[in-house]
Amino acid sequence: MVENRINYIEQAALLKALSNPVRLQIVHHLLATGCHNVSCMERETGMSQSCISQHLQKLRSAGIVTAARIGNEVYYRVTSEEAARLVALLLKEEVSAYAP
């Protein structure tokens, strides 16, 4: 019988990235509303552009979000299904309710 190996280091890194309330709010906002740029997130969350950008960089490093440049704007979206499932569980929501 082959035992499934759990990578505790990867799982802890995911939890660490989401453990900050600002990053959790950003990820939840992206999941609930779809792909957005920093200006939109600034309006929706009330956080400064520099604050959002710093947290987005940490989320990108953790592999939770990706960025795509369209013209002069950079749009972000959550690409980690694991992070989406975890946020849904934490906030008592259904993953299927999140924007594609």
Order of alpha helices (4+ residues) and beta strands (2+ residues): alpha-alpha-beta-alpha-alpha-beta-beta-alpha
